Amino acid sequence: METGKIAIFKGKKVRKVIFQNEWWFSVVDVVEALTDSNKPRVYWNTMKTRVKSSDGIELSTICRQLKLIAPDGKMRETDCANTEGIFRIVQSIPSPKAEPFKRWLARVGYERVQEIEDPELATKRTRALYKAKDYPDSWIEKRMRGIEVRETLTDEWKKRNVGGDLEYAILTAEISRATFGMSPSAYKKFKGLKRENLRDHMNDLELIFSMLGEASTTEIAKKQNTQGFVENKITAQKGGAVAGNARKELEYESGEKVSTKKNFKFLKNQTRKIDS
């Protein structure tokens, strides 16, 4: 199962994850996107009871509990459904957004098929999404490189029998603590973020040191041939320390901190000032 990602429908975030080679979507996110409910989980639970009473259909049977990144930054199990299942759920939600959502859902599903056939398309779409959000080209290049470095590291973890998404999150936290002195969840609080992707709110230097920590971890794992979770946890700490020491050296020489509370809103405003 691949690490979860975020899709956007009319400004609403819908978490998704690849399971058994197809997209599975967070049902609660879909409900929130279609109903604008302040309590989408309550709406979903009520909806399951209503549909079962009226149609005799158990909606939970078309769902599967999969791990997605929760608002607190941790991987938590939540009800997910594939494209076919979401179509069925959408039919039971009275919303003017239902038809546009179905078209969006069909397009997202088709894009996955294309990406399997041509992985380069996924990279192009990600780059285009950042461009549409007004990120500067120089930042996009670093972010895309960071994604490649991250994927190389997770591929290495797979080879070394580290475990699954939960173990990856723990090792990532070790790298982050050694690099920045903060876990990803603490870093998000530092930047005033909630459900947002932390790296989408990092500046150039933060991205560079994130890459250094993960790339160093990959190289050490290869050279020392570390196996299993315990050995790779130590490797993650070592790799993060390489980046952490470099960060401290830069901060000493420059007199400025690398980690900053500034997020994408600030980066976007800075870009507009430069362009104007």
N, C-alpha and C positions, 0 to 999 in steps of 0.2 A: 504494500500500500504506500503510495507516495504522500509526501507531506502536504497538508492542506494549503489551499490558496484562497484568494478572495476574488469573486466576480462582482461586477457592479450593475444593478438594474435600477435605472432612474434615480441614481444617487444613493441607493440603498446597497449595503454590503451583504453579499450572500456567500457564506463559506462553502467551499466544495473540496472534495478529495477524490483521488483516483482509487477505486477499489474494484478488483477483478476487471481491470482494464477499461473502466467506464467511469464517468463522473457521477458522484453521489453528492447531494446538496443538503445542507442543514434545513430541516423542515421549519424550525423556529424562525430562521432568517427569512425563509420564503413567506411565512405567515406575516412577519413584520413588514416585509416589502409590499405585500398586497393589501394589508389592512391598516397599516400605520398604527397598530395597537401599541400602547405603552407596556402591555403585559402579554407579549406574544406566546409565552409558555402557557399561561392560563388560557388564552384563546385556543391554543392547540389541544390542550387537555379537554376543554369543553367541547371542542369540535369533534374529537374522537368519540366522545360519549353521544353527542347528537347524531352523528352519522350512523353509529351502530344501532341506535334506537330507531331511526327512520328507515335506513336501508339494510340493516343487518350486516353491514360491512365493517370488519375490524381493520381500521386504517393502520394500526400499529404493525399488522402482519406484513405490510409492504415496506416497512421501515427496518433499518438495521442500526444498531448502536455503533457508531464509529467515532474515533477520537479526532477532535478538531481543537484549534486554539481558542480557549475561552477568553472572556473579557479580562480575566486576571493574568493572562499570558500563559496559563498552564494548559496542557493537553487534557481535555475532558471528553468523555463519551456523550454523544447527543444523538437524537433521532435524525437519521439521514435516509434519503430515498433517491433512487436513480431517476433518470429522465422519465421513464414510463410511470414510476410511482408518483413523482411530483405532478405529472399531468393529472393523475387521478385525484390527488389532494386538491389541486387548484380548482377542479370542477366543483368542489364542495365549499369553496370560498366565494361568497358574493362580493365581487369587486370589479370596478370598471377597468382595473389594471390587468385582469385575468388574461384577456386575449393578447395584449402586447407582451405579457410575461411568457405566454406559451411560445410566441414567435422567438423571443429572446432565448428561451430555454432550448428550443430546437437548434438555434444557431450555435449556442455554446456546445451542445452535444456534438454537432457536426464538426466544429473546430477541433474537438479532441481527436476525432477520426483522422482529420487532416494532419494533426500534429504527430500522431503515431506514425503516419506514412512519411512525414517530412518534419523532423524535430526542429529544424531551423525556423519553421513558421511560429513556434511558440516564442522563440527569442524575438522575432520581429514584432509580434503582437504585444509583448511586454514592453519593448522599446517604444512602440507607438502609444501605448497607454500612458507611460511617463511623459512623453512629449505632449500629449493632449492635456495633461495636468499642469503644464507649464514648467516642468523641471528643466534646468539648463542642460545643454548637450554634454558639457564636461562632466556634470554630475551623473547623467544617465550612463555614460561610458563606464564610470567607476562602479555604479550600481550593477550594471550588467556583468562586469568582470567579477564583482563580488558574488553574484549568483552562481557563476561558473565555479568559483573557488569553493563555495558552499557545497555544490553538487559533487565536486571531486572529493570533498571530505566525507560526505555521507555515503558515497559509493565505496570509499575505503573502509568505512565503518561496517558496511554490509559484508564486505569480504572478510572482516575480522570478527564476525559473530558478536557484535556489540549488543544487539537486541533490536528493538523497534523504536517507534516514535518517542516513547517515554524516555528511553535511555539516551536517545539523541538529544532530547531537551536537557537532560541532566548534564551531559558532556558539554553542550553548548553553553550552559550556565557556568561551568567550570572555566571554559575559555574566556568568557566575558568577565568573570570575576578577576581572573589573572591579568587580563588586558586592561580593563577599565576600573577595577575595584568595585564593580557592581554586577549583579546578575541581570539578565534581560528584563525581568519584571521590575527590579529596582530602578533600572535605567529608564524604563517607560514612565515610572512615577516621577523620576527626576526631570523628565521632559514634559510632564503633564499630559501623557498619552493614556488612552484606555484600550480600545480594541484595535487601534491602528498598528500597522507594521512598524516596528522600531526602526529598522534600517531605512525605511522610506522617509524618516525624519532625521537622519544623520547628515552631518556636513561632510565635506570631502575628507578631512583628516580622520573623522570617526570611521568612515567607510574603509579608508586605507588601513587603519590599525585593526579593524575587524577582519579584513582580508589577511593581514599579516599573521594574526593569531590562528586563523583556521588553516592557512597554507602551511604554517610552521608545524601545526599539529599533524597535518597530513604527512609531511616529510619525516617527522620523527617516528610516526607509526610505521612508515615504510622501512626506514633504516633499522629500527629496533624490532620490527616484525611483531608488534604487540598483538595479543589475541584476547578476546573477551572483553567484558565491560570493565572489570577492575583495572587491568593493565592499561586500557585506553583512557580511563579516567585520569590516571597519572600522566599519560601522554598529553591529554587535553590541558592539564595544569601546566605542563612544561611548555607546550606550544603557546598558550596564552601568556606565559611569563616572558617569552621572547618578545612578544608585542608589547607587553606591559613595561618591560625595561626600556624598550625603544621609546615608548610614549613618555616615560618619566624623564628620559634624557632630553627629548625635544622640549618638554615643559620647562626643564631646568635652563636650557639654552635660550629659549624664546621668552620665558617669563609669563607664558600664557597656558591655561588649561586646554587640553584637547577636548575633553567632554564638556558639552555645553547644553544649557536648557533650551536653546533655540531649536525650533522644529521646522517642519516644511513651510508653515505660514510665513515664518521669518525668511527662509530661503527664497520663497516665491517673491516676497516683497523686495528682497535685495536684487533679484534678477530683473525685476521691473525697473528698479532705479538705474541699473546699469544700462538697460536697453533704451531708457527714455532720454 
